[in-house]
Amino acid sequence: MAVNPDNAGARIAYRLTVLVRLIVGGIFLISGLAKIADPVRFLLTLREFQLLPSALESFLAVYLPWLEFLLGLCIVVGILHRTASLMIAGLNGAFIIAIVSVMARGIEVDCGCFGLLADALHLPDMADGKAIVRNLVLMAMCLHIFRSEATGWTMERYLGMRRPERP
Amino acid sequence: MIRKTIIEMLALLLLAFCIAMLYHVLSASGITIFKKRPAAQPSATFMMDKGGTAHGG
């Protein structure tokens, strides 16, 4: 998508997309790392949700943190960042369904969003309405990244995978 | 466009799977990136609350 160089609005949107990318990517990068560092805790959190078969819980406890880490990294460095943002939006949708499910059943659990960091930094980590709102905001940010074709500071540009688009 | 996005998604899923399994295998064989945290010990206050003493006597 060609962007008019004289359009100040387009330039702001361009920079905003970079900022949104760094925020969303950074959050998933860090939360992925926090879960990788303590997979047992994440497995126990998954079990508290009582949603999945035991074998799938064990698999997800190993797989999901790495997927979050990889997708976060893709968004931050700008390799396949639009696809990665779409996948993170899908993950957020799945998290919202899981949280709504435990709320409907009256189970009080940690959402497990930030793993070890929740304790270390006293972050809110309960599966409640705030977690749903947080996930909705992240989902909206991901969809913004997916829809914006023009964004700066991407590795794709330096590797020559995409043509440069700068307002 | 849709086809390309789906292929990129599958590639990312597969890459994450490979990395996760590699890390899992390395962890199982004793090679870890993150140090394992020691199991939490009950504090002296906890022991006192349970009717014992801080020295466990």
Backbone of each chain as ProteinMPNN parsed JSONL, in Angstrom:
{"seq_chain_A": "MAVNPDNAGARIAYRLTVLVRLIVGGIFLISGLAKIADPVRFLLTLREFQLLPSALESFLAVYLPWLEFLLGLCIVVGILHRTASLMIAGLNGAFIIAIVSVMARGIEVDCGCFGLLADALHLPDMADGKAIVRNLVLMAMCLHIFRSEATGWTMERYLGMRRPERP", "coords_chain_A": {"N_chain_A": [[0.851, -1.185, 0.0], [0.743, 2.082, -1.021], [1.838, 5.019, 0.571], [0.947, 8.35, 1.028], [3.452, 10.78, 1.091], [3.028, 13.327, 2.071], [1.025, 13.173, 3.841], [0.198, 13.683, 7.044], [-1.284, 12.27, 8.853], [-1.027, 9.636, 7.985], [1.635, 9.23, 8.512], [1.683, 9.351, 11.286], [0.09, 7.148, 11.876], [1.73, 5.177, 10.873], [3.937, 5.276, 12.615], [2.616, 4.738, 14.954], [1.842, 2.117, 14.55], [4.295, 0.824, 14.681], [4.887, 1.256, 17.367], [2.744, -0.105, 18.594], [3.321, -2.657, 17.733], [5.743, -3.126, 19.101], [4.826, -3.081, 21.745], [2.832, -5.162, 21.895], [4.301, -7.366, 20.905], [6.422, -7.346, 22.729], [5.104, -7.893, 25.161], [4.174, -10.535, 24.723], [6.558, -11.827, 24.206], [7.906, -11.596, 26.674], [6.058, -12.752, 28.46], [5.964, -15.296, 27.417], [8.612, -16.162, 27.862], [8.624, -16.129, 30.669], [6.92, -18.229, 31.215], [8.242, -20.344, 30.022], [10.389, -20.545, 31.693], [9.284, -21.684, 33.959], [7.703, -24.288, 33.556], [6.227, -26.151, 34.96], [4.62, -24.815, 36.773], [2.952, -23.525, 34.949], [1.703, -25.73, 33.832], [0.231, -26.648, 36.046], [-1.507, -24.511, 36.317], [-2.941, -24.753, 33.92], [-4.224, -27.159, 34.462], [-5.931, -26.403, 36.506], [-7.906, -25.089, 35.132], [-9.502, -27.066, 34.078], [-10.314, -27.916, 31.498], [-9.205, -29.305, 29.376], [-8.031, -32.51, 28.062], [-5.739, -34.562, 29.958], [-3.308, -35.294, 28.655], [-3.144, -33.453, 26.607], [-2.941, -31.121, 28.056], [-0.375, -31.402, 29.175], [1.156, -31.36, 26.856], [0.564, -28.793, 25.866], [1.612, -27.239, 27.922], [4.296, -27.371, 27.448], [4.496, -26.566, 24.798], [2.946, -24.19, 24.215], [4.128, -21.866, 25.599], [6.506, -21.543, 24.108], [5.472, -21.066, 21.594], [4.188, -18.61, 22.037], [6.429, -17.068, 22.672], [7.892, -17.192, 20.269], [6.082, -16.015, 18.43], [5.83, -13.47, 19.554], [8.46, -12.592, 19.251], [8.651, -12.553, 16.449], [6.872, -10.467, 15.87], [8.081, -8.277, 17.14], [10.659, -8.079, 15.892], [9.882, -7.975, 13.292], [9.432, -10.004, 11.328], [7.421, -11.823, 9.311], [5.363, -10.529, 10.636], [2.701, -9.751, 10.377], [1.226, -12.081, 9.976], [1.928, -13.364, 12.354], [0.733, -11.635, 14.189], [-1.939, -12.063, 13.645], [-2.18, -14.695, 14.466], [-1.666, -14.422, 17.188], [-3.865, -12.915, 17.894], [-5.803, -14.874, 17.555], [-4.973, -16.661, 19.55], [-5.471, -15.076, 21.793], [-8.238, -14.962, 21.61], [-8.853, -17.634, 22.187], [-7.926, -17.726, 24.823], [-9.74, -15.969, 26.019], [-12.135, -17.401, 25.752], [-11.527, -19.572, 27.419], [-11.278, -18.274, 29.908], [-13.836, -17.18, 30.249], [-15.205, -19.561, 30.421], [-14.257, -20.699, 32.901], [-15.15, -18.729, 34.618], [-17.901, -18.928, 34.289], [-18.334, -21.389, 35.412], [-17.775, -20.87, 37.982], [-15.224, -21.172, 39.046], [-12.327, -20.192, 40.737], [-9.381, -19.164, 39.516], [-5.845, -18.65, 38.771], [-4.968, -16.793, 35.869], [-2.649, -17.355, 34.596], [-1.244, -15.861, 32.822], [1.189, -14.422, 32.972], [2.99, -16.054, 34.205], [5.871, -16.668, 36.118], [6.456, -13.97, 36.442], [4.208, -12.725, 37.405], [4.173, -13.074, 40.161], [6.657, -11.969, 40.84], [6.545, -9.291, 39.966], [4.181, -8.444, 40.968], [1.9, -8.537, 39.302], [-1.454, -8.308, 37.954], [-3.141, -11.361, 37.925], [-5.387, -12.91, 37.888], [-8.064, -14.987, 36.669], [-10.375, -13.234, 35.507], [-12.842, -10.614, 34.909], [-11.167, -8.456, 34.3], [-9.002, -9.665, 33.1], [-10.19, -10.572, 30.777], [-10.836, -8.15, 29.514], [-8.244, -7.15, 29.166], [-7.242, -9.067, 27.374], [-8.941, -8.576, 25.231], [-8.166, -5.991, 24.5], [-5.53, -6.49, 23.706], [-6.086, -8.146, 21.572], [-7.384, -6.39, 19.824], [-5.246, -4.681, 19.279], [-3.562, -6.447, 17.95], [-5.076, -6.991, 15.667], [-5.007, -4.487, 14.552], [-2.297, -4.338, 13.84], [-2.262, -6.364, 11.944], [-3.881, -5.31, 9.964], [-2.496, -3.057, 9.142], [-0.449, -2.336, 6.587], [1.729, -0.745, 6.109], [4.574, -0.311, 7.888], [7.338, 0.455, 10.005], [10.854, -0.343, 10.702], [11.306, -3.134, 10.247], [12.561, -6.444, 10.004], [12.148, -7.778, 7.709], [12.262, -5.899, 5.7], [14.968, -5.217, 5.684], [16.02, -7.607, 4.962], [15.13, -7.751, 2.466], [12.717, -8.938, 1.852], [10.311, -7.708, 1.526], [9.011, -4.888, -0.303], [10.195, -1.571, 0.319], [8.153, 0.586, 2.264], [7.416, 3.661, 3.051], [6.099, 6.415, 4.752]], "CA_chain_A": [[0.0, 0.0, 0.0], [1.541, 3.302, -1.101], [1.39, 6.032, 1.525], [1.269, 9.706, 0.596], [4.444, 11.345, 2.004], [2.577, 14.586, 2.651], [-0.083, 12.908, 4.748], [0.701, 13.583, 8.42], [-2.047, 11.206, 9.506], [-0.439, 8.348, 7.615], [2.917, 9.101, 9.21], [1.386, 9.041, 12.696], [-0.382, 5.763, 11.893], [2.92, 4.367, 10.609], [4.719, 5.193, 13.858], [1.758, 4.089, 15.955], [1.899, 0.669, 14.303], [5.578, 0.351, 15.224], [4.746, 1.265, 18.826], [1.825, -1.196, 18.951], [4.076, -3.892, 17.505], [6.706, -3.313, 20.192], [4.084, -3.371, 22.984], [2.227, -6.508, 21.839], [5.384, -8.34, 20.783], [7.163, -7.376, 23.987], [4.295, -8.576, 26.182], [4.157, -11.978, 24.473], [7.937, -12.297, 24.349], [8.237, -11.705, 28.095], [5.191, -13.729, 29.124], [6.415, -16.613, 26.943], [9.844, -16.507, 28.586], [8.285, -16.401, 32.068], [6.317, -19.572, 31.28], [9.285, -21.32, 29.671], [11.246, -20.693, 32.87], [8.612, -22.504, 34.978], [6.609, -24.985, 32.861], [5.396, -26.92, 35.906], [3.6, -23.869, 37.263], [1.989, -23.312, 33.86], [0.913, -26.969, 33.72], [-0.734, -26.652, 37.153], [-2.538, -23.513, 35.977], [-3.8, -25.34, 32.882], [-5.056, -28.19, 35.098], [-6.984, -25.747, 37.287], [-8.983, -24.676, 34.222], [-10.336, -28.265, 33.872], [-10.918, -27.789, 30.168], [-8.565, -30.144, 28.365], [-7.529, -33.793, 28.527], [-4.451, -34.465, 30.657], [-2.185, -35.373, 27.713], [-3.099, -32.18, 25.871], [-2.433, -30.113, 29.004], [1.078, -31.564, 29.264], [1.724, -30.9, 25.584], [0.443, -27.329, 25.77], [2.5, -26.614, 28.908], [5.624, -27.275, 26.835], [4.432, -25.96, 23.459], [2.341, -22.849, 24.155], [5.066, -20.778, 25.914], [7.436, -21.337, 22.987], [4.712, -20.428, 20.507], [4.034, -17.194, 22.415], [7.748, -16.435, 22.566], [8.247, -17.072, 18.846], [5.198, -15.03, 17.791], [6.229, -12.167, 20.086], [9.736, -12.243, 18.606], [8.34, -12.216, 15.043], [6.232, -9.143, 15.815], [9.048, -7.241, 17.535], [11.726, -7.879, 14.895], [9.251, -7.688, 12.011], [9.477, -11.082, 10.329], [6.067, -12.417, 9.252], [4.688, -9.944, 11.805], [1.249, -9.669, 10.179], [0.705, -13.433, 10.245], [2.104, -13.618, 13.785], [-0.266, -10.866, 14.942], [-3.231, -12.758, 13.464], [-2.149, -15.894, 15.315], [-1.777, -13.984, 18.586], [-5.282, -12.554, 18.086], [-6.494, -16.158, 17.727], [-4.624, -17.166, 20.89], [-6.218, -14.263, 22.763], [-9.624, -15.428, 21.541], [-8.92, -18.903, 22.927], [-7.779, -17.406, 26.254], [-11.001, -15.367, 26.478], [-13.107, -18.497, 25.891], [-11.153, -20.348, 28.609], [-11.575, -17.48, 31.106], [-15.307, -17.135, 30.37], [-15.622, -20.893, 30.852], [-14.046, -20.888, 34.343], [-16.016, -17.786, 35.336], [-19.262, -19.463, 34.241], [-18.409, -22.531, 36.326], [-17.512, -20.388, 39.343], [-13.911, -21.609, 39.525], [-11.38, -19.078, 40.862], [-8.022, -19.612, 39.177], [-4.939, -17.688, 38.137], [-5.055, -16.967, 34.415], [-1.373, -17.888, 34.132], [-0.785, -15.057, 31.682], [2.562, -13.927, 33.089], [3.844, -17.043, 34.862], [6.689, -16.24, 37.263], [6.476, -12.509, 36.568], [3.038, -12.276, 38.164], [4.593, -12.988, 41.566], [7.822, -11.095, 40.993], [6.2, -7.88, 39.732], [2.838, -8.231, 41.52], [0.983, -8.239, 38.202], [-2.762, -8.953, 38.113], [-3.057, -12.633, 37.221], [-6.584, -13.724, 38.125], [-8.928, -15.173, 35.493], [-11.611, -12.5, 35.792], [-13.25, -9.667, 33.872], [-10.027, -7.622, 33.887], [-8.19, -10.469, 32.168], [-10.913, -10.582, 29.499], [-10.635, -6.821, 28.896], [-6.831, -7.108, 28.744], [-7.114, -9.882, 26.16], [-9.653, -7.89, 24.139], [-7.314, -4.874, 24.055], [-4.412, -7.081, 22.957], [-6.636, -8.656, 20.307], [-7.6, -5.218, 18.958], [-3.92, -4.211, 18.848], [-3.079, -7.431, 16.959], [-5.813, -6.791, 14.415], [-4.471, -3.246, 13.979], [-1.024, -4.685, 13.179], [-2.566, -7.179, 10.759], [-4.493, -4.485, 8.915], [-1.577, -2.012, 8.677], [0.622, -2.876, 5.747], [2.9, 0.119, 6.194], [5.166, -0.197, 9.212], [8.786, 0.588, 9.9], [11.728, -1.167, 11.532], [11.075, -4.578, 10.115], [13.681, -7.22, 9.493], [11.78, -8.172, 6.336], [12.731, -4.851, 4.795], [16.423, -5.302, 5.569], [16.349, -8.853, 4.261], [14.64, -7.628, 1.094], [11.552, -9.79, 1.632], [9.206, -6.838, 1.092], [9.43, -3.582, -0.824], [10.085, -0.545, 1.356], [6.972, 1.468, 2.23], [7.608, 4.641, 4.121], [5.337, 7.645, 4.462]], "C_chain_A": [[0.892, 1.243, 0.0], [0.964, 4.342, -0.16], [1.858, 7.389, 1.039], [2.252, 10.34, 1.585], [3.996, 12.628, 2.671], [1.489, 14.379, 3.711], [0.44, 12.685, 6.172], [0.005, 12.455, 9.169], [-1.451, 9.832, 9.233], [0.875, 8.122, 8.34], [2.72, 8.747, 10.687], [0.954, 7.584, 12.816], [0.781, 4.788, 11.721], [3.727, 4.164, 11.894], [3.932, 4.499, 14.963], [1.82, 2.567, 15.795], [3.203, 0.083, 14.839], [5.481, 0.236, 16.748], [3.867, 0.095, 19.29], [2.535, -2.54, 18.789], [5.024, -4.164, 18.665], [5.991, -3.692, 21.492], [3.564, -4.814, 22.97], [3.316, -7.583, 21.79], [6.145, -8.485, 22.082], [6.413, -8.129, 25.07], [4.348, -10.091, 25.969], [5.554, -12.588, 24.592], [8.251, -12.559, 25.821], [7.363, -12.75, 28.787], [5.546, -15.151, 28.672], [7.639, -17.069, 27.704], [9.549, -16.888, 30.042], [7.678, -17.794, 32.216], [7.335, -20.655, 30.933], [10.156, -21.599, 30.896], [10.611, -21.581, 33.935], [7.424, -23.248, 34.354], [5.684, -25.745, 33.807], [4.263, -26.048, 36.44], [2.522, -23.663, 36.196], [1.109, -24.55, 33.674], [-0.158, -27.023, 34.816], [-1.868, -25.662, 36.89], [-3.504, -24.082, 34.94], [-4.745, -26.381, 33.488], [-6.205, -27.567, 35.883], [-8.165, -25.322, 36.403], [-9.957, -25.832, 33.946], [-11.08, -28.221, 32.534], [-10.444, -28.863, 29.198], [-8.194, -31.507, 28.933], [-6.104, -33.665, 29.064], [-3.26, -34.438, 29.689], [-2.017, -34.047, 26.967], [-2.576, -31.05, 26.76], [-0.915, -30.174, 29.087], [1.756, -31.048, 28.005], [1.712, -29.374, 25.506], [1.375, -26.612, 26.747], [3.911, -26.466, 28.354], [5.575, -26.414, 25.574], [4.001, -24.489, 23.465], [3.312, -21.712, 24.529], [6.041, -20.502, 24.774], [6.735, -20.684, 21.811], [4.532, -18.939, 20.795], [5.347, -16.44, 22.234], [8.106, -16.185, 21.1], [7.4, -16.004, 18.151], [5.536, -13.613, 18.258], [7.509, -11.675, 19.417], [9.506, -11.809, 17.153], [7.761, -10.811, 14.942], [7.238, -8.045, 16.14], [10.079, -7.008, 16.431], [11.163, -7.638, 13.497], [9.508, -8.725, 10.943], [8.13, -11.792, 10.406], [5.188, -11.828, 10.355], [3.177, -9.871, 11.631], [0.598, -11.03, 10.458], [0.782, -13.738, 11.74], [1.055, -12.868, 14.603], [-1.653, -11.508, 14.818], [-3.302, -13.99, 14.369], [-2.285, -15.524, 16.791], [-3.21, -13.546, 18.884], [-6.109, -13.824, 18.307], [-6.233, -16.756, 19.101], [-5.393, -16.403, 21.959], [-7.686, -14.663, 22.792], [-9.812, -16.718, 22.334], [-8.804, -18.656, 24.431], [-9.083, -16.831, 26.811], [-12.049, -16.454, 26.693], [-12.823, -19.296, 27.167], [-11.535, -19.587, 29.887], [-13.091, -17.404, 31.332], [-15.825, -18.479, 30.898], [-15.444, -21.09, 32.36], [-14.918, -19.931, 35.16], [-17.45, -18.321, 35.398], [-19.429, -20.631, 35.207], [-18.099, -22.144, 37.766], [-16.194, -20.853, 39.922], [-12.993, -20.389, 39.593], [-9.978, -19.597, 40.622], [-7.183, -18.428, 38.726], [-5.054, -17.889, 36.634], [-3.741, -17.494, 33.849], [-0.758, -17.083, 33.013], [0.702, -14.716, 31.772], [3.475, -14.865, 33.859], [4.546, -16.496, 36.093], [6.61, -14.74, 37.524], [5.313, -11.987, 37.407], [3.389, -12.12, 39.638], [5.676, -11.942, 41.742], [7.441, -9.615, 40.89], [4.817, -7.516, 40.254], [1.842, -7.823, 40.421], [-0.359, -8.911, 38.454], [-2.785, -10.241, 37.306], [-4.277, -13.522, 37.476], [-7.407, -13.838, 36.832], [-10.275, -14.518, 35.783], [-11.935, -11.526, 34.654], [-12.096, -8.807, 33.373], [-9.16, -8.366, 32.876], [-8.859, -10.517, 30.794], [-10.705, -9.255, 28.766], [-9.211, -6.695, 28.355], [-6.639, -7.879, 27.432], [-7.808, -9.229, 24.971], [-8.818, -6.736, 23.581], [-6.15, -5.407, 23.219], [-4.882, -7.58, 21.589], [-6.849, -7.502, 19.315], [-6.271, -4.702, 18.421], [-3.357, -5.148, 17.763], [-3.78, -7.219, 15.616], [-5.372, -5.496, 13.735], [-3.162, -3.53, 13.23], [-1.303, -5.445, 11.883], [-3.088, -6.32, 9.609], [-3.513, -3.452, 8.345], [-0.452, -2.639, 7.864], [1.896, -2.051, 5.882], [3.383, 0.191, 7.637], [6.683, -0.179, 9.071], [9.522, -0.409, 10.765], [11.398, -2.643, 11.448], [12.311, -5.251, 9.519], [13.423, -7.624, 8.04], [12.328, -7.168, 5.324], [14.24, -4.966, 4.581], [16.851, -6.575, 4.848], [15.852, -8.823, 2.813], [13.451, -8.511, 0.796], [10.344, -8.977, 1.155], [9.75, -5.515, 0.574], [9.265, -2.52, 0.251], [8.85, 0.33, 1.166], [7.125, 2.431, 3.388], [6.827, 5.907, 3.805], [6.269, 8.845, 4.368]], "O_chain_A": [[1.699, 1.433, 0.91], [-0.251, 4.528, -0.096], [3.023, 7.562, 0.68], [1.951, 10.438, 2.774], [4.519, 12.991, 3.725], [1.092, 15.324, 4.392], [1.038, 11.652, 6.474], [0.606, 11.774, 10.0], [-1.377, 8.98, 10.119], [1.204, 7.003, 8.734], [3.473, 7.961, 11.261], [1.38, 6.87, 13.723], [0.815, 3.722, 12.335], [4.143, 3.052, 12.22], [4.489, 3.777, 15.79], [1.846, 1.828, 16.779], [3.217, -1.02, 15.385], [5.931, -0.745, 17.34], [4.198, -0.603, 20.249], [2.368, -3.445, 19.607], [5.104, -5.289, 19.158], [6.486, -4.524, 22.254], [3.813, -5.587, 23.896], [3.269, -8.571, 22.523], [6.479, -9.594, 22.499], [7.005, -8.912, 25.813], [4.543, -10.845, 26.922], [5.706, -13.729, 25.028], [8.791, -13.608, 26.174], [7.852, -13.538, 29.596], [5.441, -16.097, 29.453], [7.715, -18.217, 28.143], [10.131, -17.829, 30.582], [7.896, -18.464, 33.226], [7.293, -21.753, 31.486], [10.601, -22.726, 31.116], [11.328, -22.177, 34.739], [6.272, -22.885, 34.592], [4.51, -25.961, 33.503], [3.114, -26.478, 36.542], [1.33, -23.631, 36.502], [-0.084, -24.434, 33.394], [-1.304, -27.393, 34.559], [-3.03, -25.93, 37.196], [-4.72, -23.923, 35.053], [-5.907, -26.483, 33.094], [-7.307, -28.113, 35.929], [-9.293, -25.211, 36.883], [-11.117, -25.591, 33.613], [-12.286, -28.454, 32.454], [-11.185, -29.28, 28.309], [-8.056, -31.655, 30.148], [-5.36, -32.768, 28.668], [-2.321, -33.663, 29.873], [-0.9, -33.585, 26.73], [-1.872, -30.15, 26.3], [-0.242, -29.143, 29.072], [2.792, -30.386, 28.068], [2.704, -28.746, 25.134], [1.871, -25.523, 26.457], [4.64, -25.551, 28.737], [6.489, -25.633, 25.309], [4.614, -23.651, 22.803], [3.327, -20.687, 23.848], [6.367, -19.346, 24.506], [7.316, -19.853, 21.112], [4.703, -18.105, 19.906], [5.374, -15.324, 21.714], [8.565, -15.101, 20.74], [7.916, -15.192, 17.384], [5.529, -12.672, 17.465], [7.631, -10.502, 19.064], [10.088, -10.83, 16.687], [8.114, -10.052, 14.04], [7.248, -7.0, 15.49], [10.347, -5.862, 16.071], [11.873, -7.155, 12.615], [9.771, -8.387, 9.789], [7.753, -12.302, 11.46], [4.366, -12.532, 10.942], [2.44, -9.923, 12.616], [-0.451, -11.108, 11.098], [-0.15, -14.289, 12.325], [0.544, -13.393, 15.593], [-2.438, -11.496, 15.766], [-4.341, -14.287, 14.958], [-2.942, -16.231, 17.554], [-3.717, -13.77, 19.983], [-7.008, -13.845, 19.147], [-7.14, -17.288, 19.742], [-5.905, -16.993, 22.91], [-8.308, -14.702, 23.853], [-10.796, -16.88, 23.056], [-9.496, -19.295, 25.223], [-9.487, -17.157, 27.928], [-12.77, -16.438, 27.691], [-13.742, -19.654, 27.904], [-12.053, -20.18, 30.834], [-13.568, -17.544, 32.458], [-16.753, -18.529, 31.706], [-16.35, -21.583, 33.033], [-15.369, -20.272, 36.254], [-18.129, -18.189, 36.416], [-20.511, -20.847, 35.754], [-18.151, -22.983, 38.666], [-16.042, -20.929, 41.141], [-12.887, -19.637, 38.624], [-9.445, -20.37, 41.418], [-7.695, -17.371, 38.358], [-5.219, -19.016, 36.166], [-3.717, -18.025, 32.739], [0.148, -17.556, 32.326], [1.4, -14.722, 30.758], [4.62, -14.514, 34.142], [3.916, -15.939, 36.992], [6.684, -14.291, 38.668], [5.417, -10.938, 38.041], [2.964, -11.165, 40.289], [5.631, -11.13, 42.667], [7.956, -8.785, 41.64], [4.331, -6.411, 40.016], [1.053, -6.893, 40.592], [-0.415, -9.962, 39.093], [-2.477, -10.221, 36.114], [-4.21, -14.738, 37.302], [-7.442, -12.915, 36.018], [-11.204, -15.177, 36.251], [-11.361, -11.615, 33.569], [-12.032, -8.462, 32.193], [-8.65, -7.778, 31.922], [-8.179, -10.504, 29.768], [-10.434, -9.23, 27.565], [-8.993, -6.205, 27.247], [-5.969, -7.412, 26.51], [-7.328, -9.315, 23.84], [-8.76, -6.52, 22.37], [-5.822, -4.858, 22.167], [-4.176, -7.455, 20.589], [-6.537, -7.62, 18.13], [-6.172, -4.328, 17.253], [-2.755, -4.695, 16.789], [-3.147, -7.264, 14.561], [-5.361, -5.404, 12.507], [-2.947, -3.027, 12.127], [-0.666, -5.203, 10.858], [-2.782, -6.565, 8.442], [-3.668, -3.016, 7.204], [0.382, -3.375, 8.39], [3.004, -2.58, 5.785], [2.676, 0.698, 8.507], [7.235, -0.737, 8.123], [8.913, -1.215, 11.47], [11.233, -3.315, 12.467], [12.997, -4.7, 8.658], [14.353, -7.789, 7.251], [12.793, -7.535, 4.245], [14.734, -4.833, 3.461], [17.902, -6.619, 4.209], [16.115, -9.741, 2.035], [13.181, -8.816, -0.366], [9.468, -9.498, 0.465], [10.83, -5.08, 0.974], [8.301, -2.558, 1.015], [8.541, 0.759, 0.054], [6.982, 2.06, 4.553], [6.899, 6.411, 2.684], [5.813, 9.963, 4.131]]}, "seq_chain_B": "MIRKTIIEMLALLLLAFCIAMLYHVLSASGITIFKKRPAAQPSATFMMDKGGTAHGG", "coords_chain_B": {"N_chain_B": [[-3.293, -14.478, -1.209], [-4.684, -15.284, 1.176], [-3.94, -17.949, 1.128], [-1.162, -17.743, 1.294], [-0.918, -16.613, 3.841], [-1.919, -18.708, 5.421], [-0.005, -20.686, 4.939], [2.239, -19.441, 6.034], [1.408, -19.341, 8.697], [1.282, -22.09, 9.346], [3.971, -22.681, 9.062], [5.095, -21.178, 11.152], [3.859, -22.391, 13.366], [4.933, -24.951, 13.163], [7.649, -24.413, 13.446], [7.729, -23.408, 16.071], [6.93, -25.724, 17.381], [9.092, -27.448, 16.824], [11.195, -26.097, 18.14], [10.232, -26.142, 20.782], [10.14, -28.914, 21.306], [12.823, -29.567, 20.997], [13.957, -28.087, 23.085], [12.68, -29.358, 25.199], [13.707, -31.962, 25.042], [16.423, -31.425, 25.445], [16.273, -30.373, 28.032], [15.42, -32.627, 29.411], [17.668, -34.142, 29.225], [19.354, -32.867, 30.889], [20.434, -30.431, 30.131], [19.903, -27.141, 30.53], [18.458, -23.906, 29.929], [17.345, -22.083, 31.655], [17.87, -21.82, 35.14], [16.844, -24.313, 37.423], [14.5, -23.603, 39.918], [14.997, -23.878, 43.45], [13.025, -26.027, 45.54], [10.416, -24.574, 47.48], [11.03, -23.838, 50.87], [9.465, -24.418, 54.033], [8.868, -21.589, 56.067], [10.339, -20.27, 59.154], [8.4, -18.958, 60.63], [6.11, -20.142, 59.643], [6.488, -22.718, 60.667], [6.276, -22.205, 63.396], [3.64, -21.384, 63.523], [2.402, -23.758, 63.019], [2.607, -25.071, 65.379], [5.075, -26.009, 66.116], [8.571, -25.322, 66.703], [10.898, -22.749, 65.774], [13.257, -24.03, 65.466], [12.569, -26.524, 64.945], [12.183, -28.308, 67.03]], "CA_chain_B": [[-3.1, -13.79, 0.078], [-5.13, -16.165, 2.264], [-3.12, -19.153, 1.052], [0.172, -17.382, 1.794], [-1.036, -16.434, 5.298], [-2.074, -20.03, 6.035], [1.297, -21.361, 4.863], [3.108, -18.799, 7.035], [0.933, -19.789, 10.019], [1.72, -23.475, 9.545], [5.428, -22.652, 9.234], [5.377, -20.682, 12.507], [3.433, -23.438, 14.314], [5.907, -26.049, 13.076], [8.922, -23.936, 14.013], [7.562, -23.374, 17.534], [6.892, -27.125, 17.834], [10.462, -27.974, 16.771], [11.989, -25.462, 19.21], [9.725, -26.636, 22.076], [10.558, -30.308, 21.488], [14.279, -29.557, 21.171], [14.206, -27.619, 24.452], [12.186, -30.4, 26.102], [14.686, -33.065, 25.005], [17.651, -30.943, 26.102], [15.996, -30.271, 29.477], [15.356, -33.984, 29.949], [19.032, -34.682, 29.311], [20.11, -32.095, 31.878], [20.935, -29.146, 29.612], [18.814, -26.165, 30.658], [18.801, -22.49, 29.777], [16.947, -21.453, 32.913], [18.174, -22.623, 36.314], [15.655, -24.762, 38.141], [14.402, -22.987, 41.239], [14.871, -24.864, 44.513], [11.675, -26.124, 46.104], [10.223, -23.63, 48.586], [11.1, -24.424, 52.206], [8.576, -23.725, 54.967], [9.602, -20.609, 56.859], [10.302, -20.471, 60.608], [7.101, -18.472, 61.095], [5.144, -21.176, 59.291], [6.668, -23.829, 61.603], [5.737, -21.78, 64.68], [2.179, -21.383, 63.403], [1.922, -25.136, 63.017], [2.748, -25.626, 66.717], [6.449, -26.407, 66.374], [9.44, -24.185, 66.978], [11.698, -22.366, 64.623], [14.36, -24.987, 65.353], [11.99, -27.814, 64.591], [12.201, -29.202, 68.171]], "C_chain_B": [[-3.462, -14.703, 1.255], [-4.25, -17.417, 2.314], [-1.724, -18.892, 1.644], [0.149, -17.247, 3.322], [-1.139, -17.787, 6.0], [-0.743, -20.783, 6.034], [2.26, -20.771, 5.893], [2.714, -19.226, 8.451], [1.44, -21.196, 10.32], [3.234, -23.525, 9.788], [5.792, -22.206, 10.652], [5.008, -21.729, 13.561], [4.464, -24.558, 14.354], [7.24, -25.641, 13.703], [8.853, -23.917, 15.538], [7.569, -24.79, 18.099], [8.31, -27.69, 17.884], [11.305, -27.408, 17.917], [11.566, -26.021, 20.576], [10.206, -28.064, 22.33], [12.067, -30.399, 21.712], [14.632, -29.145, 22.603], [13.81, -28.687, 25.474], [13.186, -31.549, 26.191], [15.973, -32.651, 25.71], [17.458, -30.845, 27.611], [16.011, -31.654, 30.118], [16.751, -34.587, 30.078], [19.945, -33.8, 30.167], [20.665, -30.775, 31.398], [19.786, -28.147, 29.674], [19.326, -24.752, 30.468], [18.523, -21.785, 31.104], [17.293, -22.392, 34.06], [16.881, -23.049, 36.984], [15.659, -24.152, 39.532], [14.322, -24.064, 42.296], [13.453, -24.875, 45.069], [11.566, -25.225, 47.323], [10.252, -24.364, 49.92], [10.117, -23.702, 53.118], [9.377, -22.803, 55.878], [9.479, -20.929, 58.343], [8.95, -20.042, 61.164], [6.027, -19.52, 60.834], [5.231, -22.334, 60.284], [6.074, -23.476, 62.966], [4.214, -21.827, 64.656], [1.616, -22.792, 63.499], [2.132, -25.825, 64.367], [4.152, -26.082, 67.051], [7.275, -25.22, 66.809], [10.242, -23.891, 65.729], [12.852, -23.341, 64.413], [13.846, -26.376, 65.032], [11.941, -28.774, 65.766], [10.849, -29.41, 68.793]], "O_chain_B": [[-2.683, -14.879, 2.191], [-3.867, -17.884, 3.387], [-1.187, -19.709, 2.392], [1.063, -17.7, 4.01], [-0.525, -17.995, 7.046], [-0.396, -21.44, 7.016], [3.005, -21.501, 6.546], [3.576, -19.445, 9.302], [1.959, -21.463, 11.403], [3.716, -24.306, 10.608], [6.684, -22.778, 11.279], [5.744, -21.934, 14.526], [4.826, -25.053, 15.421], [7.875, -26.43, 14.402], [9.785, -24.347, 16.217], [8.14, -25.037, 19.162], [8.692, -28.334, 18.862], [12.036, -28.142, 18.581], [12.408, -26.334, 21.418], [10.631, -28.39, 23.439], [12.534, -31.206, 22.516], [15.482, -29.758, 23.249], [14.498, -28.898, 26.473], [13.476, -32.048, 27.279], [16.546, -33.424, 26.479], [18.355, -31.186, 28.382], [16.539, -31.839, 31.214], [16.99, -35.44, 30.933], [21.164, -33.972, 30.164], [21.305, -30.06, 32.17], [18.801, -28.291, 28.949], [20.469, -24.436, 30.798], [19.337, -21.008, 31.604], [17.051, -23.597, 33.984], [15.94, -22.265, 37.103], [16.67, -24.172, 40.235], [13.653, -25.076, 42.085], [12.766, -23.853, 45.065], [12.508, -25.12, 48.109], [9.584, -25.385, 50.089], [9.947, -22.49, 52.992], [10.428, -23.181, 56.396], [8.645, -21.737, 58.752], [8.414, -20.686, 62.066], [5.156, -19.762, 61.669], [4.208, -22.877, 60.703], [5.451, -24.314, 63.617], [3.574, -22.245, 65.621], [0.507, -23.002, 63.991], [1.869, -27.021, 64.499], [4.4, -26.508, 68.18], [6.724, -24.209, 67.243], [10.263, -24.664, 64.772], [13.366, -23.464, 63.302], [14.634, -27.307, 64.867], [11.682, -29.96, 65.557], [10.726, -30.148, 69.771]]}, "name": "protein", "num_of_chains": 2, "seq": "MAVNPDNAGARIAYRLTVLVRLIVGGIFLISGLAKIADPVRFLLTLREFQLLPSALESFLAVYLPWLEFLLGLCIVVGILHRTASLMIAGLNGAFIIAIVSVMARGIEVDCGCFGLLADALHLPDMADGKAIVRNLVLMAMCLHIFRSEATGWTMERYLGMRRPERPMIRKTIIEMLALLLLAFCIAMLYHVLSASGITIFKKRPAAQPSATFMMDKGGTAHGG"}
